[in-house]
Amino acid sequence: MESAEKFSNSKEVIAFLAERFPHCFSTEGEARPLKIGIFQELATRLEDEERVSKTLLRSTLRHYTNSWRYLHSIKEGAYRVDLDGNQDAQIEKEHADHAKQQLDESKAKAAEKRKARQQQDGEKRPPRRNNAKPGATSTKRTGEAKKGTKPKSDRPMKTPPAKLSESDLHAGTRVTVKLGKAPMPAVITEVAKDGIHVQLDTGMVVKVNSDALRLAGSKRS
């Protein structure tokens, strides 16, 4: 006959103990304080139980008695129980204070880990996108309109630079040249058949066509 499969973790052993000794162990609800030295009783009662080793039994008992649910049950004056649920000695104040200290420290550590995890998740989270539809008015801008601020459409629009006329196409005229995204200030140095030569304020001389030029507003004499 094949032997039963051994338990692999404390969770399985606790479920087994709660089933085998229901008046002593439990998996949910209020826990019962255990009799001091109960490991020896367990080792004796489970001597023929092949599914759990003494090493796993010891670590499971430590896991069980360090849980918040169990530590909360250690109150001064409460009775400890044996494997059959019979009352044993009462819990002394020193043991109750020690259990409360363990519980407080465990909860503090859990809170620190949770806070660190939330900060880490926040760093990984991509920046929030503005999902406002094009043309939608923001709440802030709507509020400004109510306070008397003129809508953007009512504000005076800047007049775009004028195109050059034939009379402007001569050396010395101050212009702006569209090179890339932003227009750059320059002055016409020569008007030739193959294009208009202008000198940028940076000193560079370039050749462009008239469509790339706009009147800068003043002429060099």
Secondary structure, DSSP 4 states (H G I P E B T S, - for coil): -PPPPPP-SHHHHHHHHHHH-TTT--SSSS--PBPTTHHHHHHHHTTT-TTS-HHHHHHHHHHHHTSHHHHHH--TTPEEE-TT--EEEEPPHHHHHHHHHHHHHHHHHHHHHHHHHHHHHHHHSPPPP--PPTTPPPHHHHHHHHTTPPPGGGSPPPPPPPBP-GGG-STTEEEEEE-SSSEEEEEEEEEETTEEEEEETTS-EEEE-GGGEEEEEEE--
